[in-house]
């Protein structure tokens, strides 16, 4: 039951040799969610072993080119590779105009349905819910309409403590009720409490994506306690004024958000081309939030499964 983020593009808007603009794959239970579609996303998907046609859903944070321009080449390639399954794209409302232009002039071979789901929420709102994962979107603080995403693994079904079956003479009906998370009241009035007879086998995992954004007070509450936070860190503190003017974040500002939100780990990316080596940004972030890592092209960040014991008799 995998849950991992692969960072395929870590640069910001200006082209940089050997770096790509924003594009990331989040793999959850075998499903592939593509977050942002910067230029070169097709090449990066192939380079790191992801099938173009197996992309499940696409989430686009905003309509700046370094987060979007690779989308239409990807759609064309999906068509060439014979995709027939519908593709859902979660993006700001104006994306529908851009998609319509693409389909009119370049979409001749696209035979699969492309469903644009407009993003509108301010506070976190669920935009997709599957069997094992739910995705929420929320507004960020950038120069244009921009959204962050929160991916949550759903809580698994409860397991029965097997020794309780015999010791309390549980019926099949009672077992089913308890596993659904409901207490059982027997005919004689005895109450079988869910927490005494069942347990959650593992902790649901979570990941938040915040790019592009300047700091704002509500952000920490939107992503509180996530296992992994991807946060943009375009600038170091030497250019904090530039960050403020362009509605971006420094590494230190991203780290402050991570600390306030109580996240498990943070990965920073979207580095300005001004920095040949983003280690200076990393060091400033780690001074505030030590569990910070640099995103680099092709890096995979796993969120391990934490299993809960059944508690032996």
Beta strands, then each sheet from edge to edge (+ up, - down):
strand 1: 3-9
strand 2: 23-28
strand 3: 31-37
strand 4: 55-59
strand 5: 87-92
strand 6: 114-119
strand 7: 125-129
strand 8: 133-139
strand 9: 147-153
strand 10: 158-160
strand 11: 184-185
strand 12: 191-192
strand 13: 198-200
strand 14: 206-210
strand 15: 228-232
strand 16: 265-269
strand 17: 292-294
strand 18: 299-302
sheet 1: 6+ 5+ 4+ 3+ 2- 1+ 18-
sheet 2: 7+ 8- 9+ 14- 15- 16- 17-
sheet 3: 10+ 13-
sheet 4: 11+ 12-
end
